[in-house]
Amino acid sequence: MKSSVSGIWIIATGVIIALLYLGRDILAPFALAVFLFLIVEGFARIIDERSALLKRGWSRALAILVVIGGFVGFLAMMARGIAEFGSQGDAYLVRINGLIESAYGWLHLGDAPTLTELVFNESGQAFLGTIASATSGLTGDLVLILIYVAFLFLAQSAWPMKLDRIFVDKERRQQVKEVGDAARRGIETYLWTQTVISALITSLTYVTLLALGVDNALFLSTLIFVLNYIPTIGSIVAAMVPPLFALVQPEIAAWIPGDAPNDSYIFAALVFIGVSFWQFSIGNFVQPRIMGDTLNLSALVVLLALAIWGAVWGIPGMFLSAPLTVLMMILFAQSESTRWLAILLSANGEPVSRDAVTEEVKNSDA
């Protein structure tokens, strides 16, 4: 009997993963839309609770304007940064070609190719084609996400009535509502705390890059803000990006003494130390205090979730891997037959139980 149940679980898991992968073009944008909707609703709730003048509708409208304004501002900063790098393209090209030539000379690899030759060979063209395809897909998904968000706002008023029709039993309906509220609050808390942490790291990194004399510090800081939403790997990449740009910077900061060829490497190393300091200190000391047990996910589970959701949904899956896994853990913990899965996913072996969800909802309502 146990072997047949295990077999059913294995088959069901494979079918679900296959459906998620095959439907990624529809499901991934919709999942991003749901999380964006939760961010706006959480922001609107905060405005509504702290303002006696604004009604809920106006609070929601203000939250939408702020979120859209922030997103447009982010796109504007990214576009400005790309344009600034483009205006110095020739200088960067000369600097990169010099670094390639130095690397080939150290390794005794013979004549060094130029960046143009490396980029436009067969492998380089395939890589650029992949990036272009991903960028085009994200642009199209953005429009779809905004449409989904608009319809989620239109449909939310009908959900209580639908819930009453689906779950006729009052006790069962209340249980589903409590689990849904707990899941929503957990995801909202994670998204908001992650946003605060990312904003703090970004601000301190921006000041550090300005002080060190790194070109286009605003663009690099904005990129770090986005990367910090990707668990573990994102912070590592965020610590590596500014030093790489500093290494190929046409003119290093004036405070670096001397004109030795190794000055660029010293400059890049100092930038790496400055950026990594904020990533490490805030990630290891400040973030656990602010986030507390919001995630309650094992570190190994976070990495596995990042790999699995990234393989299934690509870049959107990497951004959503942590909140999606938290949601799965909460849902698994509500049934005795799946509670063992929630225990495996949790960091302390104590996922949120049904009774804890009920008590949490009562406390929040009080």
C-alpha positions as CSV (number, residue, x, y, z in Angstrom):
1,M,0.0,0.0,0.0
2,K,2.8,2.4,1.0
3,S,4.7,1.7,-2.2
4,S,1.6,2.4,-4.4
5,V,1.1,5.7,-2.5
6,S,4.7,6.6,-3.1
7,G,4.4,5.7,-6.8
8,I,1.3,8.0,-7.1
9,W,3.2,10.8,-5.4
10,I,6.1,10.4,-7.8
11,I,3.9,10.3,-10.9
12,A,1.8,13.3,-9.7
13,T,5.0,15.3,-9.0
14,G,6.3,14.6,-12.5
15,V,3.0,15.5,-14.1
16,I,2.8,18.8,-12.2
17,I,6.4,19.8,-13.1
18,A,5.8,18.9,-16.7
19,L,2.6,21.0,-16.7
20,L,4.4,23.9,-15.1
21,Y,7.2,23.7,-17.7
22,L,4.9,23.4,-20.7
23,G,2.7,26.2,-19.5
24,R,5.6,28.5,-18.4
25,D,4.7,31.2,-21.0
26,I,1.3,31.6,-19.4
27,L,1.9,30.6,-15.8
28,A,5.1,32.5,-15.1
29,P,3.7,35.9,-16.1
30,F,0.5,35.2,-14.2
31,A,2.5,34.3,-11.1
32,L,4.5,37.5,-11.4
33,A,1.2,39.4,-11.8
34,V,-0.2,37.8,-8.6
35,F,2.9,38.8,-6.6
36,L,2.8,42.4,-8.0
37,F,-0.9,42.5,-7.1
38,L,0.0,41.4,-3.6
39,I,2.6,44.2,-3.3
40,V,0.1,46.8,-4.4
41,E,-2.6,45.5,-2.1
42,G,-0.2,45.3,0.9
43,F,0.9,48.9,0.2
44,A,-2.7,50.0,-0.1
45,R,-3.5,48.3,3.2
46,I,-0.6,50.2,4.9
47,I,-1.8,53.5,3.5
48,D,-5.4,52.8,4.5
49,E,-4.4,51.8,8.1
50,R,-2.2,54.9,8.6
51,S,-4.4,57.5,6.9
52,A,-7.7,58.6,8.3
53,L,-8.4,60.8,5.2
54,L,-8.1,58.3,2.4
55,K,-10.7,55.6,1.7
56,R,-9.6,52.2,0.6
57,G,-10.3,52.9,-3.1
58,W,-8.1,56.0,-3.0
59,S,-5.4,54.2,-1.0
60,R,-5.4,51.5,-3.7
61,A,-5.2,54.1,-6.5
62,L,-2.2,55.8,-4.7
63,A,-0.5,52.5,-4.2
64,I,-0.9,51.7,-7.9
65,L,0.5,55.1,-8.9
66,V,3.5,54.7,-6.6
67,V,4.3,51.2,-7.8
68,I,4.0,52.1,-11.4
69,G,6.0,55.3,-10.9
70,G,8.7,53.3,-9.2
71,F,8.7,50.8,-12.1
72,V,8.9,53.5,-14.7
73,G,11.7,55.2,-12.8
74,F,13.6,51.9,-12.7
75,L,13.3,51.5,-16.5
76,A,14.4,55.1,-17.0
77,M,17.5,54.6,-14.8
78,M,18.3,51.4,-16.7
79,A,17.9,53.1,-20.1
80,R,20.0,56.0,-19.0
81,G,22.8,53.7,-17.7
82,I,22.8,51.7,-20.9
83,A,23.0,54.9,-22.9
84,E,25.9,56.2,-20.8
85,F,27.8,53.0,-21.4
86,G,27.0,53.2,-25.1
87,S,28.4,56.7,-25.3
88,Q,31.7,55.4,-24.0
89,G,31.6,52.3,-26.0
90,D,34.9,52.9,-28.0
91,A,36.8,53.6,-24.8
92,Y,35.4,50.5,-23.1
93,L,36.2,48.4,-26.2
94,V,39.9,49.6,-26.2
95,R,40.1,48.8,-22.4
96,I,38.6,45.3,-22.8
97,N,40.8,44.5,-25.8
98,G,43.8,45.5,-23.7
99,L,42.8,43.2,-20.8
100,I,42.2,40.3,-23.2
101,E,45.7,40.8,-24.7
102,S,47.2,40.9,-21.2
103,A,45.4,37.7,-20.2
104,Y,46.6,35.9,-23.3
105,G,50.1,37.1,-22.7
106,W,50.2,35.9,-19.1
107,L,48.8,32.5,-20.1
108,H,51.1,32.3,-23.2
109,L,48.2,31.5,-25.5
110,G,49.5,33.2,-28.6
111,D,47.8,36.1,-30.5
112,A,44.9,37.5,-28.6
113,P,41.6,38.0,-30.3
114,T,39.6,41.2,-30.0
115,L,36.3,41.5,-28.2
116,T,34.6,41.9,-31.6
117,E,36.1,38.6,-32.8
118,L,35.0,36.8,-29.6
119,V,31.5,38.2,-29.7
120,F,30.8,37.6,-33.3
121,N,32.1,34.0,-33.6
122,E,29.6,31.1,-33.6
123,S,29.4,30.8,-29.8
124,G,29.2,34.5,-29.2
125,Q,26.3,34.9,-31.7
126,A,24.4,32.1,-30.1
127,F,24.9,33.7,-26.7
128,L,23.7,37.1,-27.9
129,G,20.8,35.5,-29.6
130,T,19.7,33.9,-26.3
131,I,20.0,37.3,-24.5
132,A,18.0,39.0,-27.3
133,S,15.3,36.4,-27.2
134,A,15.1,36.5,-23.4
135,T,14.9,40.4,-23.5
136,S,12.2,40.3,-26.1
137,G,10.2,37.7,-24.1
138,L,10.4,39.8,-21.0
139,T,9.2,42.9,-22.8
140,G,6.2,41.0,-24.1
141,D,5.6,39.4,-20.7
142,L,5.5,42.9,-19.1
143,V,2.5,43.9,-21.1
144,L,0.8,40.6,-20.2
145,I,1.6,41.0,-16.5
146,L,0.1,44.5,-16.4
147,I,-3.1,43.1,-18.1
148,Y,-3.3,40.3,-15.5
149,V,-2.9,42.8,-12.6
150,A,-5.7,44.9,-14.0
151,F,-8.0,42.0,-14.2
152,L,-7.0,40.7,-10.7
153,F,-8.2,44.1,-9.3
154,L,-11.4,43.8,-11.2
155,A,-12.0,40.2,-10.1
156,Q,-11.1,40.5,-6.4
157,S,-14.5,41.8,-5.3
158,A,-16.2,38.5,-6.5
159,W,-13.9,36.1,-4.7
160,P,-15.7,36.1,-1.3
161,M,-19.0,35.1,-3.0
162,K,-17.2,32.4,-5.1
163,L,-15.6,31.1,-1.9
164,D,-19.0,30.8,-0.3
165,R,-20.4,28.9,-3.3
166,I,-17.4,26.5,-3.5
167,F,-17.1,25.7,0.2
168,V,-20.7,25.4,1.5
169,D,-19.7,24.1,4.9
170,K,-19.0,27.1,7.1
171,E,-16.2,25.5,9.1
172,R,-14.4,24.3,5.9
173,R,-14.9,27.8,4.3
174,Q,-13.4,29.5,7.4
175,Q,-10.4,27.1,7.4
176,V,-9.7,27.8,3.7
177,K,-10.0,31.6,4.3
178,E,-7.6,31.4,7.2
179,V,-5.0,29.4,5.3
180,G,-5.3,31.8,2.3
181,D,-4.9,34.8,4.6
182,A,-1.8,33.3,6.3
183,A,-0.3,32.5,2.9
184,R,-1.0,36.0,1.6
185,R,0.5,37.6,4.7
186,G,3.6,35.4,4.5
187,I,4.2,36.3,0.9
188,E,3.5,40.0,1.5
189,T,5.8,40.1,4.5
190,Y,8.6,38.4,2.5
191,L,8.2,40.7,-0.5
192,W,8.2,43.9,1.7
193,T,11.1,42.9,3.9
194,Q,13.1,41.8,0.8
195,T,12.3,45.2,-0.8
196,V,13.5,47.1,2.3
197,I,16.7,45.0,2.5
198,S,17.4,45.5,-1.2
199,A,16.8,49.2,-0.9
200,L,19.1,49.5,2.1
201,I,21.9,47.5,0.3
202,T,21.4,49.5,-2.9
203,S,21.6,52.9,-1.1
204,L,24.8,52.0,0.8
205,T,26.3,50.5,-2.4
206,Y,25.5,53.6,-4.4
207,V,27.3,55.8,-1.9
208,T,30.2,53.4,-1.8
209,L,30.5,53.4,-5.6
210,L,30.3,57.2,-5.8
211,A,33.0,57.5,-3.1
212,L,35.3,55.1,-5.0
213,G,34.8,56.9,-8.3
214,V,33.0,54.1,-10.3
215,D,31.4,55.3,-13.5
216,N,27.6,55.0,-13.8
217,A,27.1,54.1,-10.1
218,L,23.3,54.7,-10.3
219,F,22.9,52.1,-13.0
220,L,25.0,49.5,-11.2
221,S,23.2,50.1,-7.9
222,T,19.8,49.7,-9.6
223,L,21.0,46.4,-11.1
224,I,22.0,45.3,-7.6
225,F,18.6,46.1,-6.3
226,V,17.0,43.7,-8.8
227,L,19.6,41.0,-8.3
228,N,19.0,40.9,-4.5
229,Y,15.5,39.5,-5.1
230,I,17.2,36.3,-6.3
231,P,18.0,34.2,-3.2
232,T,21.7,33.4,-2.5
233,I,23.0,33.5,-6.1
234,G,21.6,37.0,-6.7
235,S,23.7,38.5,-3.9
236,I,26.8,36.7,-5.2
237,V,26.3,38.1,-8.7
238,A,25.5,41.5,-7.3
239,A,28.9,41.6,-5.6
240,M,30.7,40.6,-8.8
241,V,29.0,43.0,-11.3
242,P,30.5,46.4,-10.1
243,P,34.1,45.1,-9.9
244,L,33.8,43.8,-13.5
245,F,32.7,47.1,-14.7
246,A,35.4,48.9,-12.6
247,L,38.0,46.6,-14.2
248,V,37.1,47.7,-17.7
249,Q,36.5,51.4,-16.8
250,P,38.4,53.5,-19.3
251,E,39.7,55.9,-16.6
252,I,40.2,54.7,-13.1
253,A,39.5,57.0,-10.1
254,A,42.0,59.8,-9.7
255,W,42.8,58.9,-6.1
256,I,44.5,55.6,-7.2
257,P,48.2,56.5,-7.1
258,G,50.6,55.8,-9.9
259,D,50.2,54.7,-13.5
260,A,51.1,51.1,-13.2
261,P,49.2,48.6,-15.4
262,N,47.9,46.7,-12.3
263,D,46.1,49.8,-11.0
264,S,42.8,48.6,-12.6
265,Y,43.0,45.3,-10.8
266,I,43.6,47.2,-7.5
267,F,40.7,49.4,-8.2
268,A,38.4,46.5,-9.1
269,A,39.5,44.7,-5.9
270,L,38.7,47.7,-3.7
271,V,35.3,48.0,-5.4
272,F,34.7,44.3,-4.8
273,I,35.6,44.7,-1.1
274,G,33.3,47.7,-0.7
275,V,30.3,46.1,-2.4
276,S,30.8,42.7,-0.7
277,F,31.0,44.3,2.7
278,W,27.4,45.6,2.5
279,Q,26.1,42.4,0.9
280,F,27.7,40.3,3.6
281,S,27.1,42.5,6.7
282,I,23.4,43.3,5.9
283,G,22.7,39.8,4.5
284,N,24.1,38.1,7.6
285,F,23.3,40.5,10.5
286,V,20.5,42.9,9.5
287,Q,18.3,40.7,7.2
288,P,17.8,37.9,9.8
289,R,16.6,40.4,12.4
290,I,14.2,42.1,10.0
291,M,12.9,39.0,8.2
292,G,12.9,36.7,11.3
293,D,11.1,33.4,10.6
294,T,9.3,34.8,7.5
295,L,10.9,32.2,5.3
296,N,11.6,29.3,7.7
297,L,13.2,27.5,4.8
298,S,16.3,25.3,4.9
299,A,19.3,26.9,3.2
300,L,19.6,23.7,1.1
301,V,15.9,24.0,0.1
302,V,16.4,27.6,-0.9
303,L,19.2,26.6,-3.3
304,L,17.2,23.6,-4.7
305,A,14.1,25.8,-5.1
306,L,16.2,28.3,-7.0
307,A,17.6,25.7,-9.3
308,I,14.2,23.9,-9.9
309,W,12.1,27.0,-10.4
310,G,14.8,28.5,-12.6
311,A,14.9,25.4,-14.8
312,V,11.1,25.3,-15.0
313,W,10.2,29.0,-15.4
314,G,13.6,30.6,-16.2
315,I,14.4,34.1,-14.8
316,P,10.8,34.7,-13.4
317,G,11.1,31.4,-11.6
318,M,14.4,32.4,-10.0
319,F,12.8,35.6,-8.7
320,L,9.7,33.8,-7.4
321,S,11.5,30.7,-6.1
322,A,11.5,31.7,-2.4
323,P,7.9,33.0,-2.0
324,L,6.5,30.1,-4.1
325,T,8.3,27.5,-1.9
326,V,7.0,29.3,1.2
327,L,3.5,29.1,-0.2
328,M,4.0,25.3,-0.9
329,M,5.2,24.8,2.7
330,I,2.2,26.5,4.2
331,L,-0.2,24.5,2.0
332,F,1.5,21.2,2.7
333,A,1.4,21.8,6.5
334,Q,-2.4,22.0,6.5
335,S,-2.9,18.3,5.7
336,E,-1.6,15.3,7.7
337,S,-0.9,13.4,4.5
338,T,1.4,16.1,3.1
339,R,2.8,17.6,6.4
340,W,6.0,15.6,6.1
341,L,6.8,17.6,2.9
342,A,6.3,20.8,4.9
343,I,8.7,19.5,7.6
344,L,11.3,18.7,5.0
345,L,11.1,22.2,3.5
346,S,11.2,24.0,6.8
347,A,14.4,25.2,8.5
348,N,13.4,24.2,12.0
349,G,11.2,21.2,11.3
350,E,8.1,23.2,12.6
351,P,6.1,24.5,9.6
352,V,2.9,26.5,10.3
353,S,0.2,24.1,11.4
354,R,-3.5,24.5,10.9
355,D,-4.0,25.6,14.6
356,A,-1.2,28.1,14.3
357,V,-2.7,29.6,11.2
358,T,-6.1,30.0,13.0
359,E,-4.4,31.6,16.0
360,E,-2.3,33.9,13.8
361,V,-5.5,35.1,11.9
362,K,-7.3,35.7,15.2
363,N,-4.3,37.8,16.5
364,S,-4.1,39.8,13.3
365,D,-7.9,40.5,13.4
366,A,-7.7,41.6,17.0
